């Protein structure tokens, strides 16, 4: 077998760098294309997230925001109202237990003396109480944790004659009911089932509609 002596030995390795360079270019092009595709994919994903409407959540109750006043949903609606036993504000010896009120409709109002919407609502609640108390219904106020003297001053100032009790120091009753502000009112039927929740000051139309669920007429 003969060897082509016209090909110099030094010429053989010259092709190897060229081959490596071509392979390197192909690899770089491939990497570039992959990176571009990834960037495009990320941009598309970002654009999709920006254009997709966010899931709406129930707003946190702010007594100062009139847009949040009215009937709202509650996980308690259709379920038994959480029981509690709390001392009355008129006497630390007397106590009120929700379980003892079964068989009567209950309007349960959470309030605080420093709460301006509560101050706006107080006279209306008292007026409502005088119009419904003959219908086997109980109106019960729960004062959020604060000075008992401040709460009593509030009761005297607005002439509240319906029963008011004070929540625990930790505000556990308000937590059990999921309150997020004051005032909030829960309507509980004669079987002890929560039928409605209202946040913010009650209006006459609102009170009338919620009382109707309790088969109570606002005369």
Helices and strands as residue ranges (DSSP letters): G 9-11, H 14-51, G 66-68, E 70-72, E 85-87, E 95-97, G 98-101, E 105-111, H 116-132, E 137-143, H 148-157, E 163-166, H 172-177, E 184-188, E 194-199, H 204-213
